[in-house]
Amino acid sequence: MSERPAAPIDEVLADSMHRAQVRASGAEAQASLAAERQQAAETLRRISNANESRFRAWFDSASPGVVAIDETGRITLVNTSTEEMFGYRRDELVGQPLAIILPERYRTGYAEHERACFAHPHKRPVVEVRGRKKDGAEFPLEVGLSFVEEGGVRSALAFITDISERSRAAEALGEIQRDLMTKNSQLEGLFQHSPVGLAMFDAEPPYQVLTHNRIYQQFSDEPFRSEGMLGKYIPDYMPQAEQNGMFEIFREVARTGNGKTLYAFPYEGLRRGKTWWNWNLSPVLLEGKVKAFAHMLIEVTEEVQARESLAATEGRFRALLESASQGVLAVDDGGCITLVNAKTEEMFGYHRDELVGQPLEVLLPERFRAVHGDYQRTYFAHPRSRAMGLGVDLTGRKKDGSEFPLEASLSFVEQGESRMALALITDITERRRTQEALRESESQFRTLANAIPQLCWTANAGGLISWYNQRWYEYTGTTPGKMEGWGSQSVHDPEALPEVLDRWQGSMASGEPFDMVLPLRGADGVFRPFLTRVMPVRDRDGKVAGWFGTNTDISEQRKTEEALRESEERLRQLNAELEKRVRERTTQLEAANKELEAFAYSVSHDLRAPLRGIDGWSLALAEDYAPQLDERAHKYLDRVRSETQRMGLLIDALLQLSRITRSEIAHDTVDLTSVAQAVAARLREAHAGRRIEFVIAPELTAEGDARLLEIALTNLLGNAVKFTGPRADARIEFGRTDCDGERAFFVRDNGVGFEMAFASPLFGAFQRLHKVSEFPGTGIGLATVQRIVHRHGGRVWAEAQPGQGAVFYFTIGAQ
Amino acid sequence: MTTNARIILLVEDNPSDVGLTERALSKSQIANRLIVTEDGQEALDYLWGAGSHAGRDTTDLPALVLLDLNLPKVTGLEVLRRIREDARTRRLPVVILTSSKEEQDIAAGYDLGVNSYIRKPVDFKQFAAALEQLGLYWLSMNEAPPKVKDVRDT
């Protein structure tokens, strides 16, 4: 630096310095700075020969610090700026290595840099380093090195700029940037982690999602994914959106351009089911058109559910209150009614509007009102819960003035400032009545229990007898004292007792009635059998609450039963004997019947054959020897023949009689009127020469055998015809009449009649009351009638008087 | 063959009745020859050409059989049953002529295929009248059944 730059150095330097300064304060174009500085140095060298003082002045006044160093790195020149910058005087610096103005930690590195620079002297980029002031303080600086070679001597100029200010600004800017980034990420965090669901999407269907946050995902049917829903469309994520009416709102907002806020909007998604949201959908306008939607959501599901459950709870409470079977009544500490339920209204006959706000005393009879007021004041002074009506008769007064017994329990409720008493009221009219009825029924029961001849008692559920009737003590001769506890066992037969106890335990275990005959000792020491019945008495739940027992003395009954058994046995034996006899008789009868049949058969064959011979050969005699026989002989032969024929008739009659006995009997309804008419017609024909009046009652019927009844009527009517023979005006009547309450058929005639004295054998076989010559006949007819009537379960009898006619009565079965 | 030539077979064990029957028939101008067999077995022997009647021309059947019921050896009803069982005599007119009018006999007779059932009255005049009508009916009014071929050859 021995050479000084020539004029016009001032302008050149000023220009150069200015440019350097400008460069130094800018952030860019540092690369060209070194070149320019080198140019400045060149200029400086050229003007070194110029006015030294002027240079100095300029040099010193140069704003950047300028330090010239020689090839060894020692400072040769320092300007004022440098002095000021570092706090050294220039004499303190000149001759020192440049490193003196650097912090020690940079000095080694700098020395190498400097050496390298001198070894390869060319433009060096400006470097930012730290400067060290004399007082040790450090500050940022920028150093640009320019090399000068003059006359083989190389030196360098270092231009030093204090960049503390610039650094501070840059730092401030960085700060701002960092701050911005922080804020941005905070905002992003806020956006993402906002408890409010936020999203933006395209205003055109299908509503492409532009952005959204994590919570918004809660609204969709897709689980959260870090890549989110971006670029997707609403229907992809919320297939239920249309169903839930979302798009309708979208369309509305798109149409009107006005945002829409909805509260507790229900959304039923596939993933979470029904949820509720407070909604805000705002349009994002661009050039007056809705381009996008900003959607803000807050989930209120829990609140809605809680509100609903609260409403339900409250509804339930209200319903409970209203449906309570007890009257509920709240009274404030002023004694006024504040709440009344339906039961209370019903109980007292007031509408709630008439009660709320009224003093409670309105529900009491006047005579109790004053006392109750005192009582109420005391209660609010010393509130506690209690059941009223225990031992105290409380009386309520209805609107119509009638009174009723009630029971009330009280609870004290304190809620913030308000104090109230809650009363539960029960109308105990019915209970009173029941108690009364119970007392009465109990008294009736005791009276009845003491009146009956049975012994009776009641026991508790455990079988311990607690009460006996009077009759028990009378029979057993015991006293209530002796019967205490298990005292009743003393009147049992010790032999029977184990079984009695065993079965009694069994009944108590099963709850089944106990039924047993057991001996009980009387006051006289004699055991008598007692039919013992014990019934369980059950409470409303069907649980055995106790037992009711009776003991009935059955010793008399036993005796009677014994006697009955004996007599039954005797009767049975008699019956058996009788049956045996009947069997024997039946056998005999059957044998007799068979004999009779055989007899009848042989009669019909064997007895009739000879008769035919007698008759035939008598006739042969009469015919073949007619001339030899005189008139008397012929007459005798006629007699032989007529007697023979009569015998034939008798045999036939007998056969008929026996057949009636043997034949089966039919049971039909027989029209007796018709039968009698038919018989009468035949008789009239047979006796054509006679005048006979038949009077036959109409509509006579009987249950029986038509053939046999016809035979009977033929015999009776035939007899009547026969015995009216002598009368010119024969009158024969057939009818029905009452005989001592018995309905009997009768055949009445006005014939010759007969003497009742001879009537007894009338119905026997071959019994006749008249001479054959007078009235011919076999004497079998009435026997046949009687047999037929008997076979019909009836009877036959006659009434007659000689010359006055006769009446024959007969009954058929039980008529 | 004339009606007169035909035989009446009387199955009757009581000689008195046989006499009376012969007398009644003759009084009724019935000229048919009367063959009398005194028990049931003999009657069957006669009809089938067996026993004491062996060799008899069995195709020459009687015009009428008068059958009593109460017979020794084989009863009348049994004779009737066998007559009806045998193809040769199945169509033979048989009239039961008996004292019995027991229902059981009448029923049994008809059940076994008897052609008529006559009860012999005690009064001979009535008996004669009955036989006269019987003869008139069966021997002249009634068309006799066709002869039965000897079924033993078929």
Interface residues (C-beta under 8 A of the other chain):
Chain A: A600 Y601 S604 H605 D606 R608 A609 P610 L611 R612 G613 D615 G616 W617 L619 A620 R641 T644 Q645 M647 G648 R659
Chain B: N14 S16 D17 G19 L20 R23 L69 N70 T98 S99 S100 K101 E102 E103 K120 P121 V122 D123 F124 K125 F127
